[in-house]
Amino acid sequence: MKIDLGNKVALVADGSSAIGKAICLQLAESGARVSCLTSSAETESECQKYFSDKGFDVTIYRADIGNFAECEKLIAEIEQAGAMVDIMINNTDFNYSGNFNEMSVQQWQDSIHINLDSVYNLCRQISEKMSERHYGRIINISSVYAKKGVSGKSAYAAPKSGLHGFTMALSQELARKGVTVNTVSPGHIKTEKEEELSQADTNEIIAGIPASRMGEANEVASLVDFLCSEQASFITGTDIAINGGQHIY
């Protein structure tokens, strides 16, 4: 099955992570005009080189998506460049770990703000315009920890669980307008963080995954690519797990 996203405009936030980069590349391969959103000058420069080396023309933008005004300015800048966002991938991932009884108010608020408020800030800018055009794809990247209780992950699980509640509610508002809203919830995926783990920790994680391996970023990207396609136009309000059987629900 060939995915054709020709003439579609996609915005991936955060596009600088391993999963974000894989999604940008996959959507570009399917013909979309892709914009990658980063949060710092360092990641902006790194992404420019990465996509250039891969031979893809991906536009890089930098903004603090926790700031509503900056998101408003960002979308206006994209539109002034002659593009209306058809595909919005919310891939922001602030994975805070720590004992709840030792957690500061700031750590809790940062996790909620970065993982959840940013999704509102971006979707608020584009959902109405998608509705007016009777086409749109919004995909929110959550986590296996949104469904599976794990010690030390309360500050991370809370916004990631809230993300799917948001997905379900927004999908009901937009379904009649031709806009789908879905959640993708990865388990352990090979990223920079996983590569920093000791071999013992890696083995322990894999022992808890029935598929006996971690996932690949391009596997998540392929799922996202499908959900952006016309073939997935009847899928909305759902949460799709991609975790190798680590948690089934």
N, CA and C of each residue as an Amber inpcrd file, in Angstrom:
protein
   747
   0.8390000  -1.1900000   0.0000000   0.0000000   0.0000000   0.0000000
   0.8780000   1.2460000   0.0000000   0.6910000   2.0940000  -0.9850000
   1.4800000   3.3010000  -1.0780000   0.7110000   4.4620000  -0.4640000
   1.3730000   5.1750000   0.4460000   0.7710000   6.3580000   1.0540000
   1.1260000   7.5700000   0.2050000   0.1130000   8.3290000  -0.1750000
   0.3280000   9.5190000  -0.9840000  -0.1310000  10.7500000  -0.1970000
   0.8440000  11.5410000   0.2530000   0.5410000  12.7720000   0.9800000
   0.9510000  13.9910000   0.1590000   0.9770000  13.8310000  -1.1380000
   1.3160000  14.9350000  -2.0170000   0.3840000  16.1170000  -1.8060000
   0.9410000  17.3050000  -1.8150000   0.2050000  18.5600000  -1.6270000
  -0.2850000  18.7730000  -0.2000000   0.1140000  17.8990000   0.7410000
  -0.2490000  18.0900000   2.1440000   0.9180000  18.7610000   2.8790000
   0.5660000  19.5830000   3.8530000   1.5620000  20.2910000   4.6570000
   1.5330000  19.7090000   6.0710000   2.6860000  19.2550000   6.5460000
   2.7740000  18.6260000   7.8710000   3.6870000  19.4290000   8.7830000
   3.2800000  19.5570000  10.0360000   4.1030000  20.1830000  11.0700000
   4.3490000  19.1580000  12.1570000   5.6230000  18.8990000  12.4480000
   5.9980000  17.8980000  13.4500000   6.6740000  18.5930000  14.6220000
   6.0740000  18.4820000  15.7970000   6.6230000  19.0800000  17.0140000
   6.6510000  18.0140000  18.1130000   7.7420000  17.6720000  18.6520000
   9.0980000  18.0810000  18.4170000   9.7030000  17.1960000  17.3260000
  10.2300000  17.8200000  16.2790000  10.7970000  17.0420000  15.1890000
  12.2610000  16.7170000  15.3580000  12.8590000  17.1450000  16.4770000
  14.2970000  16.9340000  16.6550000  14.6290000  15.6360000  17.3890000
  13.6430000  14.9540000  17.9670000  13.8820000  13.6870000  18.6540000
  14.0370000  12.5650000  17.6360000  14.4500000  11.4050000  18.0850000
  14.6150000  10.2600000  17.1820000  13.2930000   9.9190000  16.5040000
  12.2120000   9.8700000  17.2680000  10.9030000   9.5720000  16.6930000
  10.4500000  10.7280000  15.8030000  10.6780000  11.9480000  16.2420000
  10.2980000  13.1070000  15.4470000  10.9900000  13.1360000  14.0980000
  12.2830000  12.8670000  14.0870000  13.0320000  12.8460000  12.8260000
  12.5080000  11.7520000  11.9000000  12.2460000  10.5830000  12.4740000
  11.7380000   9.4680000  11.6650000  10.3880000   9.8170000  11.0490000
   9.5330000  10.5040000  11.8200000   8.2280000  10.9050000  11.3040000
   8.3970000  11.9260000  10.1800000   9.2730000  12.8950000  10.3820000
   9.5230000  13.8960000   9.3360000   9.9630000  13.2320000   8.0390000
  10.9030000  12.3050000   8.1400000  11.4190000  11.6260000   6.9460000
  10.3280000  10.8070000   6.2720000   9.5350000  10.0770000   7.0620000
   8.4960000   9.2180000   6.4880000   7.4320000  10.0460000   5.7780000
   7.0120000  11.1370000   6.4060000   5.9920000  11.9820000   5.7850000
   6.5390000  12.6320000   4.5070000   7.8060000  13.0280000   4.5510000
   8.4280000  13.6180000   3.3600000   8.5260000  12.5900000   2.2360000
   8.8770000  11.3580000   2.5810000   8.9450000  10.2940000   1.5820000
   7.5860000  10.0420000   0.9370000   6.5160000  10.2730000   1.7130000
   5.1620000  10.0720000   1.1900000   4.6500000  11.2930000   0.4330000
   5.5000000  12.3070000   0.3020000   5.1510000  13.4470000  -0.5420000
   4.7180000  14.7050000   0.1740000   4.6460000  14.6700000   1.5140000
   4.2020000  15.8510000   2.2470000   5.2850000  16.9260000   2.2620000
   4.8370000  18.1540000   2.3770000   5.7320000  19.2820000   2.6020000
   5.8710000  19.4040000   4.1110000   7.0560000  19.0950000   4.6340000
   7.2260000  18.9060000   6.0780000   7.9590000  20.0720000   6.7280000
   7.4110000  20.5050000   7.8610000   8.0790000  21.4780000   8.7200000
   8.3950000  20.7950000  10.0410000   9.6290000  20.9590000  10.4860000
  10.1060000  20.3580000  11.7320000  10.2520000  21.4620000  12.7700000
   9.6050000  21.2990000  13.9070000   9.6500000  22.3090000  14.9530000
  10.6170000  21.8910000  16.0520000  11.5510000  22.7780000  16.3870000
  12.5150000  22.5220000  17.4500000  12.4200000  23.6330000  18.4900000
  13.1430000  23.4570000  19.5970000  13.0260000  24.4250000  20.6960000
  14.3040000  25.1990000  20.9830000  15.3920000  24.8870000  20.2900000
  16.6530000  25.5750000  20.5750000  17.4720000  25.7580000  19.3100000
  18.3990000  26.7040000  19.3460000  19.2720000  26.9550000  18.1990000
  20.1400000  25.7330000  17.9120000  20.5320000  25.0270000  18.9630000
  21.3780000  23.8380000  18.8020000  20.6400000  22.7380000  18.0430000
  19.4150000  22.4450000  18.4540000  18.6570000  21.3850000  17.7640000
  18.2360000  21.8360000  16.3700000  18.0190000  23.1340000  16.2020000
  17.6680000  23.6590000  14.8870000  18.8040000  23.4040000  13.8940000
  20.0190000  23.7180000  14.3130000  21.1860000  23.5110000  13.4530000
  21.4110000  22.0340000  13.1770000  21.2470000  21.2130000  14.2100000
  21.4600000  19.7610000  14.0690000  20.4410000  19.1610000  13.1120000
  19.1920000  19.6060000  13.2020000  18.1400000  19.0960000  12.3110000
  18.3820000  19.5170000  10.8680000  18.8080000  20.7440000  10.6710000
  19.0950000  21.2180000   9.3160000  20.1230000  20.3250000   8.6420000
  21.1820000  19.9900000   9.3790000  22.2290000  19.1250000   8.8290000
  21.7040000  17.7120000   8.6080000  20.9430000  17.2020000   9.5700000
  20.4340000  15.8280000   9.4950000  19.5790000  15.6250000   8.2450000
  18.6110000  16.5000000   8.0430000  17.7040000  16.3300000   6.9000000
  18.4030000  16.6250000   5.5760000  19.3250000  17.5640000   5.6040000
  20.0950000  17.8530000   4.3930000  20.9380000  16.6520000   3.9890000
  21.5770000  16.0220000   4.9750000  22.3950000  14.8260000   4.7040000
  21.5420000  13.6790000   4.1670000  20.2820000  13.6280000   4.5940000
  19.3690000  12.5730000   4.1320000  18.7720000  12.9000000   2.7610000
  19.0110000  14.1200000   2.2930000  18.5200000  14.5090000   0.9750000
  17.0790000  14.9800000   0.9440000  16.5560000  15.4400000   2.0920000
  15.1710000  15.8990000   2.1570000  15.1010000  17.3850000   2.4720000
  14.1790000  18.0560000   1.8250000  13.9660000  19.4780000   2.0440000
  12.9100000  19.6570000   3.1260000  13.3580000  19.6930000   4.3640000
  12.4680000  19.8720000   5.5130000  12.7200000  21.2620000   6.0870000
  11.6690000  22.0450000   6.2250000  11.7950000  23.3960000   6.7740000
  11.8570000  23.3270000   8.2910000  12.8240000  24.0230000   8.8720000
  13.0080000  24.0020000  10.3210000  12.5030000  25.3060000  10.9250000
  11.6810000  25.1870000  11.9450000  11.2140000  26.3420000  12.7080000
  11.6060000  26.1520000  14.1670000  11.8160000  27.2660000  14.8440000
  12.1450000  27.2010000  16.2780000  11.1460000  28.0430000  17.0570000
  10.5630000  27.4500000  18.1050000   9.5920000  28.1750000  18.9310000
   9.4210000  27.4690000  20.2640000   9.0130000  28.2120000  21.2590000
   8.6500000  27.6580000  22.5570000   7.1630000  27.3340000  22.4950000
   6.8420000  26.0660000  22.2740000   5.4330000  25.7150000  22.0870000
   4.6540000  25.6840000  23.4040000   5.3410000  25.9360000  24.5060000
   4.6370000  26.1160000  25.7670000   4.0740000  27.5230000  25.8910000
   4.4110000  28.3670000  24.9280000   3.9820000  29.7600000  24.9260000
   2.9280000  29.9550000  23.8340000   1.7150000  30.2980000  24.2230000
   0.6130000  30.4050000  23.2650000   0.9030000  31.4480000  22.1910000
   1.4290000  32.5860000  22.5890000   1.7070000  33.6630000  21.6400000
   2.7500000  33.2470000  20.6090000   3.7580000  32.4810000  21.0420000
   4.7750000  32.0100000  20.1070000   4.1810000  31.0180000  19.1040000
   3.2420000  30.1860000  19.5590000   2.5840000  29.2440000  18.6470000
   1.7360000  29.9920000  17.6270000   1.0830000  31.0310000  18.0820000
   0.2710000  31.8630000  17.1880000   1.1620000  32.4920000  16.1120000
   2.3070000  33.0020000  16.5370000   3.2630000  33.6180000  15.6130000
   3.8280000  32.5810000  14.6500000   4.1260000  31.3710000  15.1600000
   4.6820000  30.3020000  14.3360000   3.7400000  29.9230000  13.2010000
   2.4730000  29.6750000  13.5200000   1.5100000  29.2680000  12.5000000
   1.3090000  30.3850000  11.4860000   1.2980000  31.6220000  11.9500000
   1.1770000  32.7570000  11.0340000   2.3570000  32.8040000  10.0700000
   3.5500000  32.4970000  10.5810000   4.7580000  32.4900000   9.7400000
   4.6740000  31.3890000   8.6850000   4.2030000  30.2060000   9.0810000
   4.0520000  29.0990000   8.1320000   3.0380000  29.4650000   7.0480000
   1.9380000  30.0650000   7.4650000   0.8940000  30.4410000   6.5020000
   1.3720000  31.5530000   5.5650000   2.1680000  32.4770000   6.0850000
   2.7100000  33.5470000   5.2450000   3.6710000  32.9950000   4.1990000
   4.2470000  31.8140000   4.4820000   5.1350000  31.1600000   3.5200000
   4.3370000  30.3930000   2.4680000   3.0170000  30.5140000   2.5290000
   2.1600000  29.9060000   1.5140000   1.6670000  28.5200000   1.8500000
   1.6200000  28.1740000   3.1330000   1.2060000  26.8260000   3.5280000
   0.1530000  26.8820000   4.6240000  -0.8210000  25.9970000   4.5340000
  -1.8010000  25.8030000   5.5940000  -1.5740000  24.4060000   6.1520000
  -1.4760000  24.2880000   7.4570000  -1.1510000  23.0020000   8.0720000
  -2.3010000  22.0130000   7.9080000  -2.0270000  20.9160000   7.2000000
  -3.0130000  19.8420000   7.0150000  -2.8180000  18.7240000   8.0280000
  -1.5670000  18.5420000   8.4610000  -1.1990000  17.4340000   9.3420000
  -0.4270000  17.9970000  10.5290000  -0.9190000  17.7500000  11.7240000
  -0.2520000  18.2150000  12.9430000   0.1440000  17.0200000  13.7870000
   1.4520000  16.8630000  13.9840000   1.9650000  15.7770000  14.8220000
   2.4960000  16.3840000  16.1080000   1.8390000  16.0910000  17.2280000
   2.2770000  16.5870000  18.5360000   3.1310000  15.5200000  19.2040000
   4.4460000  15.7100000  19.0750000   5.3970000  14.7020000  19.5350000
   6.2280000  15.1820000  20.7290000   5.7970000  16.2570000  21.3800000
   6.5540000  16.7820000  22.5210000   6.6070000  15.7330000  23.6300000
   7.8000000  15.5500000  24.1980000   7.9610000  14.4590000  25.1660000
   8.9470000  14.8540000  26.2620000   8.4190000  15.3220000  27.3780000
   9.2320000  15.6330000  28.5490000   9.0350000  14.5000000  29.5380000
   9.9810000  13.5580000  29.5410000   9.8200000  12.3170000  30.3100000
  10.4810000  12.4520000  31.6700000   9.7430000  13.0420000  32.6100000
  10.2730000  13.2060000  33.9600000  10.0410000  11.9330000  34.7720000
  11.0870000  11.4780000  35.4530000  10.9850000  10.3180000  36.3390000
  11.4140000  10.7230000  37.7440000  10.6830000  10.2450000  38.7320000
  11.0630000  10.5510000  40.1090000   9.9820000  10.1390000  41.0850000
  10.4060000   9.8580000  42.3090000   9.4820000   9.4880000  43.3640000
   8.5060000  10.6330000  43.6260000   7.2270000  10.3210000  43.6840000
   6.2090000  11.3640000  43.8450000   6.4310000  12.1740000  45.1190000
   6.8040000  11.5280000  46.2100000   6.9740000  12.2140000  47.4870000
   8.1980000  13.1280000  47.5130000   9.0320000  13.0180000  46.5010000
  10.2110000  13.8860000  46.4170000  10.0890000  14.9020000  45.2840000
   8.9810000  14.8930000  44.5950000   8.7810000  15.7500000  43.4330000
   8.4410000  17.1850000  43.8520000   9.0770000  18.1400000  43.1980000
   8.7730000  19.5350000  43.4800000   7.5440000  19.9790000  42.6920000
   6.9400000  21.0660000  43.1370000   5.8060000  21.6390000  42.4210000
   6.2340000  22.0150000  41.0080000   7.4420000  22.5650000  40.8640000
   7.9260000  22.9910000  39.5550000   8.0890000  21.8200000  38.6000000
   8.6040000  20.6930000  39.0970000   8.7690000  19.5080000  38.2450000
   7.4150000  18.9920000  37.7560000   6.4320000  18.9750000  38.6460000
   5.0860000  18.5620000  38.2490000   4.5190000  19.5110000  37.2020000
   4.6000000  20.7970000  37.4680000   4.0420000  21.7840000  36.5490000
   4.7470000  21.7850000  35.2000000   6.0560000  21.5830000  35.1990000
   6.8040000  21.5250000  33.9380000   6.3350000  20.3640000  33.0730000
   6.1040000  19.2060000  33.6960000   5.6770000  18.0330000  32.9380000
   4.2970000  18.2450000  32.3240000   3.3750000  18.8070000  33.1100000
   2.0400000  19.0960000  32.5920000   2.1170000  20.1290000  31.4730000
   2.8820000  21.1720000  31.7140000   2.9810000  22.2870000  30.7690000
   3.5760000  21.8560000  29.4330000   4.7010000  21.1470000  29.4830000
   5.4020000  20.7860000  28.2480000   4.6570000  19.6950000  27.4900000
   4.1330000  18.7020000  28.2030000   3.4990000  17.5610000  27.5340000
   2.0500000  17.8030000  27.1200000   1.3520000  18.7050000  27.7980000
  -0.0830000  18.8580000  27.5470000  -0.4690000  20.2550000  27.0720000
   0.0050000  21.2720000  27.7660000  -0.3560000  22.6430000  27.3670000
   0.1020000  22.9470000  25.9470000   1.2640000  22.4200000  25.5680000
   1.8020000  22.6850000  24.2270000   0.8630000  22.1540000  23.1380000
   0.1840000  21.0440000  23.4210000  -0.7380000  20.4580000  22.4400000
  -1.9420000  21.3790000  22.2420000  -2.4520000  21.9070000  23.3370000
  -3.5310000  22.8980000  23.2150000  -3.0600000  24.1010000  22.4070000
  -1.8710000  24.6110000  22.7380000  -1.3680000  25.8200000  22.0880000
  -1.2920000  25.6810000  20.5720000  -0.8770000  24.5160000  20.0960000
  -0.7530000  24.3000000  18.6550000  -2.0950000  23.9530000  18.0160000
  -2.8350000  23.0520000  18.6300000  -4.1240000  22.6490000  18.0430000
  -5.0990000  23.8150000  17.9860000  -5.0060000  24.6980000  18.9580000
  -5.9170000  25.8500000  18.9640000  -5.6960000  26.7410000  17.7420000
  -4.4750000  26.7180000  17.2120000  -4.1430000  27.5540000  16.0560000
  -4.6300000  26.9580000  14.7360000  -4.7400000  25.6140000  14.6750000
  -4.9580000  24.9820000  13.3710000  -6.2840000  24.2360000  13.2210000
  -6.9340000  23.8650000  14.3140000  -8.1230000  23.0000000  14.2070000
  -9.2810000  23.6950000  13.4910000  -9.5070000  24.9680000  13.7680000
 -10.6140000  25.6700000  13.1300000 -10.3830000  25.8000000  11.6270000
  -9.1400000  26.0830000  11.2460000  -8.8230000  26.2340000   9.8220000
  -8.9200000  24.8920000   9.1000000  -8.5380000  23.8050000   9.7780000
  -8.7310000  22.4800000   9.2010000 -10.2210000  22.2290000   8.9660000
 -11.0340000  22.5940000   9.9380000 -12.4810000  22.3870000   9.8260000
 -13.0520000  23.1520000   8.6430000 -12.5820000  24.3630000   8.4530000
 -13.0660000  25.1810000   7.3430000 -12.7230000  24.5650000   5.9980000
 -11.5730000  23.8700000   5.9370000 -11.1430000  23.2340000   4.6800000
 -11.6730000  21.8050000   4.5570000 -12.3450000  21.3080000   5.6090000
 -12.9070000  19.9550000   5.6480000 -11.8280000  18.8890000   5.4120000
 -10.6550000  19.1440000   5.9710000  -9.5980000  18.1280000   5.9320000
  -8.5750000  18.4430000   7.0240000  -8.1260000  17.3970000   7.6940000
  -7.0470000  17.5730000   8.6630000  -6.7230000  16.2730000   9.3640000
  -5.4790000  16.1710000   9.7910000  -5.0290000  15.0250000  10.5800000
  -4.2630000  15.5620000  11.7850000  -4.7330000  15.2170000  12.9780000
  -4.0260000  15.5700000  14.2100000  -3.6570000  14.2700000  14.8990000
  -2.3580000  14.0850000  15.1400000  -1.8900000  12.8590000  15.8030000
  -1.0680000  13.2500000  17.0210000  -1.4980000  12.7790000  18.1700000
  -0.8440000  13.0910000  19.4340000  -0.0400000  11.8810000  19.9130000
   1.2480000  12.0820000  20.1300000   2.1070000  10.9790000  20.5610000
   2.0870000  10.8990000  22.0820000   1.5380000   9.8090000  22.5930000
   1.4430000   9.5850000  24.0330000   2.5210000   8.5730000  24.4430000
   2.1810000   7.6160000  25.2790000   3.1670000   6.6510000  25.7810000
   2.4610000   5.4590000  26.4000000   3.1670000   4.3460000  26.4350000
   2.6550000   3.1640000  27.1260000   2.3840000   3.4880000  28.5990000
   3.1360000   4.4550000  29.1590000   2.9650000   4.7990000  30.5660000
   1.6580000   5.5230000  30.8390000   0.9630000   5.9490000  29.7910000
  -0.3510000   6.5470000  29.9850000  -1.3750000   5.4960000  30.3890000
  -1.1080000   4.2310000  30.0750000  -2.0210000   3.1290000  30.3830000
  -1.4660000   2.1820000  31.4380000  -0.1530000   2.0540000  31.4650000
   0.4900000   1.0770000  32.3480000   1.1110000   1.8110000  33.5370000
   0.6260000   1.5280000  34.7240000   1.1790000   2.1640000  35.9160000
   2.6060000   1.7020000  36.2000000   3.5030000   2.6720000  36.3400000
   4.9080000   2.3670000  36.6250000   5.4000000   3.3120000  37.7100000
   6.0440000   2.7770000  38.7060000   6.5730000   3.5880000  39.7980000
   7.5260000   4.6530000  39.2640000   7.3870000   5.8730000  39.7750000
   8.2800000   6.9620000  39.3910000   7.8460000   7.7270000  38.1700000
   6.6940000   7.3660000  37.5850000   6.2550000   8.0010000  36.3440000
   4.9570000   8.7960000  36.5030000   4.5960000   9.1820000  37.7200000
   3.3070000   9.8550000  37.9200000   3.2270000  11.1820000  37.1710000
   4.3030000  11.9570000  37.1960000   4.2850000  13.2690000  36.5430000
   4.2760000  13.1520000  35.0240000   4.7400000  12.0300000  34.5120000
   4.7540000  11.7890000  33.0710000   3.4460000  11.1410000  32.6130000
   2.9560000  10.1830000  33.4130000   1.7280000   9.4750000  33.0510000
   0.5200000  10.3970000  33.0510000   0.5040000  11.3670000  33.9510000
  -0.6660000  12.2490000  34.0650000  -0.9440000  13.0260000  32.7790000
   0.0160000  13.7860000  32.2480000  -0.2870000  14.5040000  31.0040000
  -0.4350000  13.5980000  29.7980000   0.2960000  12.4780000  29.7800000
   0.1750000  11.5790000  28.6390000  -1.1850000  10.8760000  28.6330000
  -1.7440000  10.6160000  29.8150000  -3.1080000  10.0850000  29.8850000
  -4.1070000  11.1590000  29.4720000  -3.8750000  12.3710000  29.9520000
  -4.7420000  13.4840000  29.5940000  -4.7510000  13.7450000  28.1060000
  -3.6340000  13.4530000  27.4580000  -3.5200000  13.6800000  26.0230000
  -4.5520000  12.8630000  25.2500000  -4.7860000  11.6180000  25.6660000
  -5.7770000  10.8210000  24.9460000  -7.1980000  11.2570000  25.2810000
  -7.4330000  11.7110000  26.5150000  -8.7460000  12.2720000  26.8270000
  -9.0370000  13.4640000  25.9250000  -8.0370000  14.2830000  25.7170000
  -8.1400000  15.4200000  24.8020000  -8.4250000  14.9370000  23.3820000
  -7.7010000  13.9000000  22.9500000  -7.8940000  13.3230000  21.6190000
  -9.3320000  12.8710000  21.4130000  -9.8660000  12.1310000  22.3740000
 -11.2220000  11.6040000  22.2380000 -12.2570000  12.7200000  22.1340000
 -12.1160000  13.7330000  22.9940000 -13.0840000  14.8270000  22.9900000
 -12.9900000  15.6500000  21.7060000 -11.7630000  15.9970000  21.3040000
 -11.6040000  16.8240000  20.1110000 -12.0520000  16.0840000  18.8550000
 -11.8270000  14.7680000  18.8310000 -12.2460000  13.9870000  17.6560000
 -13.7500000  14.0600000  17.4540000 -14.5070000  14.1280000  18.5420000
 -15.9600000  14.2140000  18.4360000 -16.3890000  15.5630000  17.8580000
 -15.6530000  16.6030000  18.1900000 -15.9860000  17.9340000  17.6820000
 -15.6650000  18.0750000  16.1990000 -14.6130000  17.4010000  15.7390000
 -14.1000000  17.6500000  14.3970000 -14.4580000  16.5850000  13.3660000
 -15.0060000  15.4570000  13.7970000 -15.2410000  14.3410000  12.8670000
 -16.1280000  14.7350000  11.6850000 -17.1680000  15.4910000  11.9260000
 -18.0740000  15.8880000  10.8410000 -17.4530000  16.9150000   9.9070000
 -16.3070000  17.4450000  10.2950000 -15.6210000  18.4370000   9.4610000
 -14.5050000  17.8090000   8.6310000 -14.4060000  16.4680000   8.6580000
 -13.3760000  15.7940000   7.8680000 -12.0040000  15.7960000   8.5080000
 -11.9460000  16.0730000   9.8040000 -10.6690000  16.1170000  10.5350000
 -10.6160000  14.9440000  11.5000000  -9.5680000  14.1460000  11.4280000
  -9.4030000  13.0340000  12.3600000  -8.3730000  13.4050000  13.4300000
  -8.6030000  12.8740000  14.6180000  -7.7060000  13.1210000  15.7520000
  -7.4380000  11.7800000  16.4200000  -6.1790000  11.3650000  16.4750000
  -5.8310000  10.0710000  17.0550000  -4.5960000  10.1700000  17.9460000
  -4.4510000   9.1710000  18.7920000  -3.2890000   9.0690000  19.6670000
  -2.4750000   7.8350000  19.2760000  -1.1670000   7.9780000  19.2700000
  -0.2480000   6.8550000  19.1050000   0.5650000   6.7390000  20.3800000
   0.5800000   5.5420000  20.9650000   1.2500000   5.3500000  22.2480000
   2.3910000   4.3310000  22.1330000   3.6140000   4.8040000  21.9170000
   4.7590000   3.8940000  21.8220000   5.1630000   3.3240000  23.1830000
   5.7670000   2.1490000  23.1290000   6.4230000   1.5850000  24.2990000
   7.8860000   1.9790000  24.2430000   8.7700000   1.0330000  24.5600000
  10.2030000   1.3200000  24.5250000  10.7030000   1.3000000  23.0810000
  11.1320000   2.4530000  22.6240000  11.6370000   2.6290000  21.2700000
  13.1160000   2.9920000  21.3500000  13.9130000   2.4720000  20.4340000
  15.3410000   2.7930000  20.4150000  15.5380000   4.2740000  20.1160000
  15.9580000   5.0120000  21.1220000  16.2480000   6.4340000  20.9750000
  17.5690000   6.7250000  21.6790000  17.9570000   7.9840000  21.6990000
  19.1950000   8.3610000  22.3610000  19.1620000   7.9720000  23.8430000
  18.0040000   8.1240000  24.4860000  17.8860000   7.8010000  25.9070000
  18.1000000   6.3140000  26.1590000  17.5050000   5.4870000  25.2990000
  17.6570000   4.0390000  25.4620000  19.1090000   3.6040000  25.2300000
  19.7870000   4.2890000  24.3250000  21.1720000   3.9340000  24.0310000
  22.1010000   4.2550000  25.1970000  21.6720000   5.1340000  26.0910000
  22.4770000   5.4960000  27.2540000  22.3170000   4.5020000  28.4040000
  21.3500000   3.5900000  28.2930000  21.1230000   2.6110000  29.3500000
  22.2480000   1.5840000  29.4080000  22.4540000   1.0470000  30.5900000
  23.4280000  -0.0370000  30.7240000  22.8640000  -1.2840000  30.0640000
  23.7370000  -2.2340000  29.7540000  23.2810000  -3.4660000  29.1320000
  22.3350000  -4.2220000  30.0520000  22.6070000  -4.1600000  31.3640000
  21.7380000  -4.8450000  32.3320000  20.3280000  -4.2420000  32.3220000
  20.2510000  -2.9110000  32.2830000  18.9500000  -2.2500000  32.2600000
  18.2180000  -2.5410000  30.9450000  18.9760000  -2.5440000  29.8480000
  18.3830000  -2.8540000  28.5480000  17.8090000  -4.2670000  28.5410000
  18.5710000  -5.2160000  29.0770000  18.1160000  -6.6080000  29.1290000
  16.8570000  -6.7530000  29.9770000  16.8000000  -5.9960000  31.0700000
  15.6320000  -6.0540000  31.9470000  14.3820000  -5.5350000  31.2340000
  14.5560000  -4.4570000  30.4850000  13.4220000  -3.8940000  29.7360000
  12.9390000  -4.8870000  28.6870000  13.8660000  -5.4320000  27.9190000
  13.5060000  -6.3580000  26.8420000  12.8480000  -7.6190000  27.3940000
  13.2490000  -8.0290000  28.5910000  12.6400000  -9.2100000  29.2080000
  11.1490000  -9.0100000  29.4640000  10.7240000  -7.7530000  29.5860000
   9.3160000  -7.4670000  29.8280000   8.5100000  -7.1830000  28.5680000
   9.1460000  -7.3700000  27.4090000   8.4750000  -7.1250000  26.1330000
   8.3040000  -8.4500000  25.3970000   7.0860000  -8.9250000  25.1950000
   6.8750000 -10.2130000  24.5290000   7.5440000 -10.3260000  23.1660000
   7.6890000  -9.2240000  22.4550000   8.3400000  -9.2610000  21.1470000
   9.8560000  -9.4180000  21.2630000  10.3710000  -9.3720000  22.4860000
  11.8020000  -9.6120000  22.7840000  12.7440000  -8.6080000  22.1270000
  12.2810000  -7.3930000  21.9740000  13.1330000  -6.3260000  21.4530000
  12.4690000  -4.9870000  21.6920000  13.2570000  -3.9320000  21.5600000
  12.6810000  -2.5890000  21.5510000  12.1990000  -2.2670000  20.1460000
  11.3060000  -1.3110000  20.0670000  10.8180000  -0.8970000  18.7670000
  11.7880000   0.0480000  18.0830000  11.5470000   0.2930000  16.8070000
  12.3550000   1.2180000  16.0220000  11.5490000   2.4890000  15.7610000
  12.2410000   3.6100000  15.7020000  11.5620000   4.8840000  15.4580000
  10.8060000   4.8710000  14.1300000  11.3670000   4.1890000  13.1240000
  10.6870000   4.1750000  11.8240000   9.4050000   3.3460000  11.8580000
   9.2630000   2.4510000  12.8380000   8.0030000   1.7020000  12.9730000
   6.8930000   2.6270000  13.4810000   7.2480000   3.5060000  14.4180000
   6.2840000   4.5010000  14.8780000   5.9300000   5.4390000  13.7310000
   6.9360000   5.8480000  12.9770000   6.7270000   6.7630000  11.8540000
   5.8010000   6.1560000  10.7970000   5.9450000   4.8780000  10.5400000
   5.0930000   4.2190000   9.5400000   3.6320000   4.2060000   9.9790000
   3.3950000   3.9980000  11.2710000   2.0360000   4.0380000  11.7940000
   1.4520000   5.4410000  11.6670000   2.2440000   6.4360000  12.0270000
   1.8020000   7.8270000  11.9070000   1.4940000   8.1580000  10.4470000
   2.3530000   7.7150000   9.5550000   2.1820000   7.9480000   8.1190000
   0.8320000   7.3930000   7.6490000   0.4960000   6.1910000   8.0740000
  -0.7830000   5.5850000   7.6950000  -1.9610000   6.4010000   8.2270000
  -1.8730000   6.8380000   9.4860000  -2.9700000   7.5980000  10.0760000
  -3.1740000   8.9490000   9.3880000  -2.1300000   9.4210000   8.7030000
  -2.2460000  10.6780000   7.9540000  -2.8780000  10.4880000   6.5850000
  -3.0030000   9.2530000   6.1550000  -3.4160000   8.9610000   4.7850000
  -4.9310000   8.9640000   4.6100000  -5.3520000   8.9670000   3.3440000
  -6.7750000   8.8540000   3.0340000  -7.3180000   7.4940000   3.4620000
  -6.4500000   6.4740000   3.4300000  -6.8850000   5.1280000   3.8110000
  -7.3250000   5.0680000   5.2760000  -6.8950000   6.0450000   6.0850000
  -7.2330000   6.0380000   7.5120000  -8.3150000   7.0640000   7.8510000
  -9.0600000   7.5060000   6.8680000 -10.0240000   8.5860000   7.0840000
 -11.1880000   8.1930000   7.9900000 -11.3850000   6.8930000   8.2250000
 -12.4820000   6.4360000   9.0810000 -11.9930000   6.0980000  10.4890000
 -10.7260000   6.3980000  10.7670000 -10.1500000   6.1400000  12.0920000
 -10.0120000   7.4700000  12.8160000 -10.7330000   7.6390000  13.9130000
 -10.6150000   8.8580000  14.6940000 -11.0060000   8.5960000  16.1450000
 -10.3870000   9.3290000  17.0470000 -10.6740000   9.1990000  18.4750000
 -10.0700000   7.9770000  19.1210000  -9.1450000   7.3210000  18.4270000
  -8.5910000   6.0710000  18.9530000  -7.1740000   6.2430000  19.4700000
  -6.7510000   5.3080000  20.3020000  -5.3820000   5.2650000  20.8190000
  -4.7610000   3.9680000  20.3210000  -3.7390000   4.0660000  19.4870000
  -3.1080000   2.8740000  18.9300000  -1.7820000   2.6210000  19.6370000
  -1.6920000   1.4660000  20.2720000  -0.4710000   1.0850000  20.9880000
   0.5400000   0.4870000  20.0230000   1.8100000   0.7990000  20.2370000
   2.8870000   0.1790000  19.4680000   4.0070000  -0.1090000  20.4640000
   3.8700000  -1.2650000  21.1250000   4.7610000  -1.5550000  22.2450000
   5.2540000  -3.0000000  22.3150000   5.0970000  -3.7580000  21.2230000
   5.6070000  -5.1320000  21.2120000   4.9090000  -6.0740000  22.1630000
   3.6780000  -5.6970000  22.5920000   2.9210000  -6.5330000  23.5290000
   3.2470000  -6.2660000  24.9820000   4.0220000  -5.2220000  25.2520000
   4.4060000  -4.9060000  26.6250000   3.1830000  -4.6250000  27.4980000
   2.1970000  -3.9670000  26.9190000   0.9640000  -3.7040000  27.6430000
  -0.1840000  -3.7440000  26.6480000  -1.1490000  -4.6140000  26.9060000
  -2.2640000  -4.8190000  25.9800000  -3.5420000  -4.3310000  26.6560000
  -4.2910000  -3.5120000  25.9280000  -5.5220000  -2.9660000  26.5090000
  -6.5750000  -2.7960000  25.4340000
